[in-house]
Amino acid sequence: MNILVVEDDADIGAMLSRGLSAEGFDVTVVGRADEALDTARQYNPCAVLLDIMLPDGSGIEVCRALRDAGHSGPILFLSAKDDVRDRAEGLGAGADDYVVKPFAFGELVARLRAHLLHRLGDAHAGRLLAGRLVLDLPTRTVLFGDIHVRLTEREAELLALLMANPNRPLPRGEIFDRLWASQGGASLNVVDVYVGYLRTKLAPVGRAGGPQVATVRGRGFMLDLAGAGPAH
């Protein structure tokens, strides 16, 4: 997914470029309002991270112009202005979120992914996408080329969580908290059991060169979009 970052602070722009690239995004960074509009028209980014105070104009006006031009992807403001009125103005201009500087990069990525998944779910009638892998939520069916694999409800929930964080290891504890903590009697090893189930179901996808559920030693499990890292 291509992300447009509009940020006139070179250090912040470079940090976002490095961090988002490591998360699997294609990133373009510009520092001016006119560059933002030109780049958006040329590349139609999946999402825009937009500073409000730009040297040649306001990010608020950029946001309005993008919406008027038909841009439907998520727009997240990044701003040091944290007054309630500033937030209201930003959201009223058509933004999906407003993140105050300084921000935690992990939180920013989580918000960005949540908005992208929401939009993708709307656009694809309940389908989640990660690379060429598709998860049809209503039928709990994995699609990869000509491969169709049916999952159980809990297997689908686990895969959806991994697809929301592609190429990023998720600790067992985080997975457990998200999927099993509310159920009495479950223990942490239930994560390993369902990872095993999911790997078995996705084996045909892996043999076709598609994504695999990989173990990252000491860090947890992740969906490896390259399909090169063996599940072990």
Long-range contacts (C-beta under 8 A, 24 or more apart in sequence): 1-25, 1-26, 1-46, 1-47, 1-116, 2-26, 2-27, 2-28, 2-43, 2-45, 2-46, 3-27, 3-28, 3-45, 3-46, 3-47, 3-48, 3-49, 3-112, 4-28, 4-30, 4-36, 4-39, 4-40, 4-43, 4-45, 4-47, 4-48, 4-49, 5-29, 5-30, 5-48, 5-49, 6-30, 6-31, 6-33, 6-35, 6-36, 6-48, 6-49, 6-50, 6-51, 6-54, 6-59, 6-62, 7-31, 7-49, 7-51, 7-78, 8-32, 8-51, 8-53, 8-54, 8-55, 9-51, 12-78, 12-101, 15-105, 16-49, 16-105, 19-105, 19-109, 20-109, 23-109, 23-167, 23-168, 24-166, 24-167, 24-225, 31-55, 32-56, 32-57, 33-57, 33-58, 33-59, 33-61, 33-62, 36-62, 37-62, 37-65, 37-66, 37-69, 40-66, 40-69, 40-71, 41-69, 44-71, 45-73, 46-73, 46-74, 46-116, 47-73, 47-74, 47-75, 47-76, 47-112, 47-115, 47-116, 48-73, 48-74, 48-75, 48-76, 49-76, 49-78, 49-108, 49-112, 50-75, 50-76, 50-77, 50-78, 50-95, 51-77, 51-78, 51-79, 52-77, 52-78, 52-79, 52-81, 52-86, 52-90, 53-79, 53-80, 53-81, 59-90, 60-89, 60-90, 60-93, 63-90, 63-93, 63-94, 63-95, 64-93, 64-94, 66-94, 67-93, 67-94, 72-119, 73-116, 73-119, 74-112, 74-115, 74-116, 74-119, 76-108, 76-111, 76-112, 76-115, 78-103, 78-108, 113-164, 113-165, 114-164, 117-164, 128-160, 128-163, 128-164, 129-163, 130-162, 130-163, 130-166, 130-211, 130-223, 130-225, 131-166, 131-210, 131-211, 131-225, 132-210, 133-163, 133-205, 133-210, 133-211, 133-223, 133-225, 135-159, 135-160, 135-163, 142-201, 142-202, 142-205, 144-205, 144-208, 144-210, 144-211, 145-208, 145-210, 147-204, 147-205, 147-208, 147-210, 149-201, 149-202, 149-204, 149-205, 151-198, 151-201, 152-197, 154-179, 154-194, 155-194, 155-197, 155-198, 155-201, 158-194, 158-195, 158-198, 159-198, 159-202, 159-223, 162-213, 162-221, 162-222, 162-223, 163-223, 165-222, 165-223, 166-211, 166-222, 166-223, 166-225, 167-222, 167-223, 167-224, 167-225, 167-226, 168-222, 169-216, 169-219, 169-220, 169-221, 169-222, 170-220, 170-221, 170-222, 171-219, 171-220, 172-220, 172-221, 174-220, 175-220, 175-221, 191-221, 195-221, 199-231, 206-231
